[in-house]
Amino acid sequence: MLVFISNVIKTITIGAGLFAFINLIIAGFGYIGAGSDTKKTAEAWARIYMSLIGLVIIASSYVLAGILGQLLYHNPNAILSPTIYGPGVK
């Protein structure tokens, strides 16, 4: 069950990263197409900032999980790829 939850979290993270990256590209095209319209330029910049902040949050969550794994378990992968020990598991 823990492995399933870990895979779901990784899939959601990948989806969020792709969404933020695609949103960043679309906002870039919006900025290019805005021309001299200050309102559209401001909207495009706001969207670019939000996309970049989203990417930073996603990346920093993995870095934080690696740091906590190293500090608590002496293995940076411990939180990101947990190992289940129990009867019948080697």
ChimeraX attribute file (.defattr): number of C-alpha atoms within 10 A of each C-alpha:
attribute: neighborCount
match mode: 1-to-1
recipient: residues
	/A:1	7
	/A:2	11
	/A:3	13
	/A:4	9
	/A:5	10
	/A:6	15
	/A:7	14
	/A:8	12
	/A:9	13
	/A:10	15
	/A:11	12
	/A:12	12
	/A:13	16
	/A:14	13
	/A:15	12
	/A:16	15
	/A:17	19
	/A:18	13
	/A:19	15
	/A:20	21
	/A:21	17
	/A:22	13
	/A:23	17
	/A:24	22
	/A:25	15
	/A:26	15
	/A:27	22
	/A:28	17
	/A:29	12
	/A:30	18
	/A:31	20
	/A:32	13
	/A:33	13
	/A:34	16
	/A:35	10
	/A:36	10
	/A:37	10
	/A:38	10
	/A:39	10
	/A:40	16
	/A:41	19
	/A:42	13
	/A:43	15
	/A:44	22
	/A:45	17
	/A:46	13
	/A:47	21
	/A:48	22
	/A:49	14
	/A:50	16
	/A:51	21
	/A:52	16
	/A:53	13
	/A:54	18
	/A:55	19
	/A:56	12
	/A:57	13
	/A:58	16
	/A:59	13
	/A:60	12
	/A:61	13
	/A:62	17
	/A:63	13
	/A:64	13
	/A:65	16
	/A:66	19
	/A:67	17
	/A:68	17
	/A:69	17
	/A:70	15
	/A:71	11
	/A:72	12
	/A:73	12
	/A:74	12
	/A:75	14
	/A:76	19
	/A:77	17
	/A:78	16
	/A:79	19
	/A:80	17
	/A:81	13
	/A:82	11
	/A:83	12
	/A:84	11
	/A:85	8
	/A:86	7
	/A:87	6
	/A:88	5
	/A:89	7
	/A:90	6
